[in-house]
Amino acid sequence: MRPSRPWYRTSHDAWYVEIGGKQVKLARGKANKQAALLEWHRLQSGQGLPSDVGEPQVAVVFDLFLSWSKLHHSPESYGWYRYYLQSFVSFRGAGLLLVSRVTVAAVTQWMDAQKSWKDSSRRGAVTAVKRAFAWAEAEGYTKANPVKRLKKPSAVARTRVLSPEERGIILAAIRDEAFREFVLALQETGCRPSEVARLTAADVDLDSGVWTLKVHKTAKKVGKPRVVYLTPAMADLTRRLVDRHPDGELFRSSRTGRPYSKNAIRIRFMRLRKKFPELRGVTAYTYRHSYATDALENGVGIAQVAELLGHTSTEMVMKHYSKLSQRVQHLRDMATRAVGGKPPRPGVEP
């Protein structure tokens, strides 16, 4: 008969306990005994931190949070949390600290040491660390969130919009056809990079000229798939890709044969910025903002733009467009139309 406390199984390199006649895996790795004990006590009672386990280290708490995140978040969200949390535990032995010894100053020092991080990355770092500690407190793994009072940097709106010339520079600079097709899809659809990267033949309806994405950023919130309406150029490209890849993802790296990862996309655009200084601030996501801005300035209504982008309301479009578009002439033309006038033809003085 198995003991009532957790035991380590060498063959599986994992800690187990028997609950209700069933063996339950608690944690992987012989060194993770504390994590196994914490999980065991949580399964038993769901109450606070047990006295016989002792206060957990930061690395243990983050490992538990990431195990939970992998089950409850999208792969992109899980990877996002893992990136920041692994960075923190590796900084000057922070992962070995007891949770109560973590300070706001320690988190700030960690972020200051990341010289390449801009405001958006610092905001993401604070969000990830606070979320992990808040989860641990709610689950009873810790007695308190040590960085509850840590303030997030203000969100910085993305203001970069691509000009036609810049789009031409980017497409001409991309040597391999596969990545050029990926970028063209960003340009023609206004999709998030992750949506294009995940697209499969099963998501395509060529008869209707649409992509139907069951997995997308707001899927849980809206409870329905996102429909992407294809331009003729995008419909032709999609048809070729479906013929090329009838199973699995459509957009694949010519080098690896695998779908483009977030990091692979980031590196490709980083290289483009390095080669062409005029592309400063351009990322894959810039195409989405450019798509929205161009659509509005070409006379597409706000409600229709919101639908094309997959938003549930016009709020996000209005918020971002007010900051993205600094093209005064367009707004002057709209003001003229609003009172029943006709804007002057290009090159003609009013």
C-alpha positions in Angstrom: 0.0 0.0 0.0 1.4 3.4 -1.0 2.2 5.9 1.8 -0.2 8.8 2.2 2.4 11.4 1.4 3.9 12.0 -2.1 6.6 9.7 -3.3 9.1 9.9 -6.1 9.0 7.4 -9.0 12.4 7.1 -10.7 11.1 5.5 -13.9 8.9 8.5 -14.6 11.1 11.1 -13.0 8.1 12.5 -11.2 6.4 12.9 -7.9 3.0 11.1 -7.3 0.4 10.7 -4.6 -2.6 8.4 -4.3 -5.9 10.2 -4.0 -9.2 8.3 -4.1 -7.5 5.2 -5.3 -5.8 6.9 -8.2 -2.2 7.9 -8.6 -1.9 11.6 -9.4 1.3 13.2 -10.8 2.2 16.3 -8.7 5.5 17.5 -10.2 8.2 16.4 -12.6 11.8 16.1 -11.6 13.4 14.8 -8.4 14.5 18.2 -7.3 10.9 19.5 -7.3 9.9 17.9 -4.1 8.7 21.3 -2.7 6.5 21.9 -5.7 5.0 18.4 -5.3 4.2 19.0 -1.6 2.6 22.3 -2.4 0.4 20.8 -5.1 -0.5 17.9 -2.8 -1.7 20.2 -0.1 -3.6 22.2 -2.6 -5.4 19.1 -3.9 -6.1 18.0 -0.3 -7.7 21.1 1.1 -7.3 24.1 -1.1 -6.3 26.0 2.0 -3.3 28.2 2.7 0.3 27.4 2.8 0.9 24.3 5.1 3.4 24.8 7.9 5.3 21.6 7.2 6.2 22.6 3.6 7.8 25.9 4.3 7.8 29.1 2.3 8.3 28.4 -1.4 11.1 29.8 -3.6 10.2 32.1 -6.6 11.2 29.4 -9.1 8.8 26.9 -7.6 5.9 29.3 -7.6 6.6 30.3 -11.2 6.9 26.7 -12.3 3.5 26.0 -10.8 2.0 29.0 -12.5 3.4 28.1 -15.8 2.1 24.5 -15.5 -1.4 26.1 -14.9 -0.9 28.6 -17.7 -0.1 25.8 -20.2 -3.5 24.2 -19.5 -5.6 27.4 -19.4 -4.0 29.8 -21.8 -3.2 29.8 -25.5 0.3 28.6 -26.6 1.1 32.3 -27.4 0.1 33.5 -23.9 1.9 30.6 -22.2 5.1 31.4 -24.2 4.7 35.1 -23.4 4.5 34.4 -19.6 7.4 31.9 -19.8 9.7 34.4 -21.6 9.4 37.0 -18.8 9.2 34.6 -15.8 12.3 32.6 -16.9 14.2 35.9 -17.4 13.4 37.0 -13.9 14.3 33.7 -12.1 17.7 33.8 -14.0 18.5 37.3 -12.9 21.1 37.2 -10.1 19.7 34.1 -8.6 16.2 35.6 -8.1 14.6 32.2 -8.6 16.2 31.0 -5.4 14.7 33.8 -3.3 11.9 33.0 -0.9 8.8 34.7 -2.1 8.6 37.0 0.9 12.1 38.3 0.1 11.1 39.6 -3.3 10.9 43.4 -3.4 9.7 46.0 -5.9 13.3 47.2 -6.2 14.5 43.7 -7.2 12.0 43.6 -10.1 12.9 47.1 -11.1 16.6 46.2 -11.1 15.9 43.2 -13.3 14.0 45.3 -15.9 16.7 48.0 -15.9 19.3 45.3 -16.7 17.4 44.4 -19.9 18.9 47.2 -22.1 16.9 46.2 -25.2 13.5 46.5 -23.5 11.3 49.4 -24.4 8.3 50.6 -22.4 6.0 47.9 -23.9 8.4 45.1 -22.8 8.7 46.6 -19.3 5.0 46.8 -19.1 4.7 43.1 -20.2 7.4 42.1 -17.6 5.5 43.8 -14.7 2.2 42.2 -15.9 3.7 38.7 -16.0 5.4 38.9 -12.6 2.4 40.4 -10.9 0.0 37.9 -12.5 2.1 34.9 -11.4 2.4 36.1 -7.8 -1.3 37.0 -7.6 -2.2 33.5 -8.9 0.0 31.9 -6.3 -1.6 33.9 -3.5 -5.2 33.1 -4.7 -4.3 29.4 -4.9 -2.9 29.4 -1.4 0.7 28.7 -2.4 1.9 32.0 -0.9 0.6 34.2 1.9 0.8 37.4 0.0 1.8 38.9 -3.3 5.1 40.6 -2.7 4.9 43.0 -5.7 1.2 43.9 -5.4 2.1 47.6 -5.3 4.4 47.5 -8.3 3.1 49.9 -10.9 3.0 49.1 -14.6 4.5 51.6 -17.1 1.8 53.4 -19.1 0.8 51.7 -22.3 2.4 53.3 -25.3 0.3 53.4 -28.4 1.8 52.1 -31.6 1.9 55.1 -33.9 3.9 53.6 -36.8 2.2 53.4 -40.1 3.8 52.1 -43.3 3.9 54.2 -46.4 3.5 52.5 -49.9 7.3 53.1 -50.5 8.2 51.3 -47.3 6.0 48.4 -48.1 7.8 48.1 -51.4 11.2 48.2 -49.7 10.2 45.4 -47.4 8.8 43.1 -50.1 11.8 43.7 -52.4 14.3 43.0 -49.6 12.8 39.6 -48.7 14.6 37.0 -50.8 12.6 33.9 -50.0 9.2 33.6 -51.4 7.7 31.9 -48.3 8.3 34.8 -46.0 7.3 37.3 -48.7 3.9 35.5 -48.9 3.6 35.7 -45.1 4.2 39.5 -45.2 1.8 39.9 -48.1 -0.9 38.2 -46.1 -0.3 40.6 -43.2 -0.6 43.5 -45.7 -3.7 42.2 -47.5 -5.8 41.0 -44.5 -4.9 43.2 -41.5 -4.6 40.0 -39.4 -2.5 39.6 -36.4 0.8 37.8 -37.2 -0.2 34.9 -35.0 -3.4 34.4 -36.9 -1.6 34.2 -40.2 1.0 31.8 -38.7 -1.7 29.4 -37.5 -3.8 29.4 -40.6 -4.5 25.9 -42.0 -6.3 24.6 -45.1 -9.2 23.6 -42.8 -9.7 27.3 -42.0 -10.2 28.2 -45.7 -13.4 28.5 -47.7 -12.3 29.5 -51.2 -15.9 29.4 -52.6 -16.9 32.2 -50.2 -13.5 33.9 -50.3 -12.9 33.8 -46.5 -10.8 32.4 -43.7 -12.7 31.3 -40.7 -10.4 31.3 -37.6 -11.7 29.4 -34.7 -8.6 30.2 -32.6 -7.9 33.9 -32.3 -7.2 36.5 -29.6 -10.8 37.2 -28.6 -12.2 33.8 -29.2 -13.1 33.2 -25.5 -14.6 36.6 -25.1 -16.8 36.6 -28.2 -17.5 32.9 -28.4 -17.4 32.7 -32.2 -14.8 32.4 -35.0 -13.2 35.3 -36.7 -14.0 35.7 -40.4 -11.3 37.2 -42.6 -12.5 38.5 -46.0 -10.0 38.0 -48.8 -9.0 40.4 -51.5 -8.7 38.8 -55.0 -4.9 38.8 -54.6 -5.2 37.1 -51.2 -7.7 34.5 -52.5 -5.2 33.6 -55.3 -2.4 33.2 -52.9 -4.5 31.2 -50.5 -5.5 28.8 -53.3 -1.8 28.2 -54.2 -0.9 27.6 -50.6 -3.8 25.1 -50.0 -2.6 23.2 -53.1 0.9 23.2 -51.7 0.0 22.3 -48.1 -3.4 20.5 -47.9 -2.7 19.5 -44.3 -1.3 21.6 -41.5 -0.3 25.3 -41.5 -0.2 27.1 -44.8 2.6 29.6 -44.1 5.8 27.8 -43.5 9.5 28.7 -43.3 11.4 27.7 -46.4 14.4 26.9 -44.2 12.7 24.7 -41.5 9.5 23.7 -43.2 7.7 24.6 -40.0 5.2 27.4 -39.3 6.7 30.8 -38.4 7.2 31.2 -34.6 6.8 34.6 -32.9 10.5 34.8 -32.4 11.3 33.9 -36.0 9.0 36.7 -37.2 10.6 39.1 -34.7 14.1 38.3 -35.9 13.2 38.8 -39.6 11.8 42.3 -39.0 14.8 43.1 -36.7 17.1 42.4 -39.6 15.0 44.5 -42.0 15.2 47.4 -39.6 19.0 47.0 -39.3 19.4 47.0 -43.0 17.1 49.9 -43.7 17.2 52.6 -41.0 14.1 54.3 -42.5 12.1 51.3 -41.2 12.8 52.2 -37.6 9.8 51.1 -35.4 8.4 48.7 -38.0 7.3 45.3 -36.7 5.0 42.6 -38.1 2.2 44.2 -36.2 2.7 47.5 -38.0 0.9 46.0 -40.9 -2.3 45.6 -38.9 -2.2 49.3 -37.8 -1.4 50.4 -41.3 -4.4 48.3 -42.6 -6.8 50.0 -40.2 -5.5 53.5 -40.9 -5.6 53.1 -44.7 -9.1 51.6 -44.6 -10.4 54.5 -42.6 -8.7 57.1 -44.8 -10.0 55.3 -47.9 -13.6 55.9 -46.7 -14.4 52.6 -45.1 -16.7 53.1 -42.1 -15.5 52.6 -38.6 -17.9 49.8 -37.9 -16.8 48.0 -41.1 -13.1 48.4 -40.2 -13.8 47.0 -36.7 -15.4 43.9 -38.3 -12.6 43.5 -40.7 -10.1 43.6 -37.8 -12.1 41.1 -35.8 -13.1 43.6 -33.0 -16.4 43.3 -31.2 -17.0 47.0 -31.1 -15.7 50.3 -32.7 -14.0 51.3 -29.4 -10.6 49.9 -30.2 -10.6 51.3 -33.8 -11.5 54.8 -32.6 -8.9 54.7 -29.8 -6.0 53.6 -32.0 -7.0 55.6 -35.1 -7.1 58.8 -33.2 -3.4 58.2 -32.3 -2.3 56.5 -35.4 -3.4 59.0 -38.0 -1.7 62.3 -38.1 -2.6 62.9 -41.7 -4.1 66.4 -41.4 -5.3 66.7 -45.0 -7.4 63.6 -44.8 -9.2 64.9 -41.7 -9.7 68.3 -43.4 -11.3 66.5 -46.3 -13.6 64.6 -43.9 -14.6 67.8 -42.2 -15.5 69.3 -45.5 -17.7 66.3 -46.4 -19.3 66.5 -43.0 -20.9 69.8 -43.9 -21.9 68.8 -47.4 -18.9 70.2 -49.3 -16.6 68.5 -51.8 -12.9 68.3 -50.9 -10.6 69.8 -53.6 -8.9 67.6 -56.2 -5.3 66.8 -55.5 -3.0 69.6 -56.7 -5.9 72.1 -56.8 -5.8 74.9 -54.2 -9.2 75.4 -52.4 
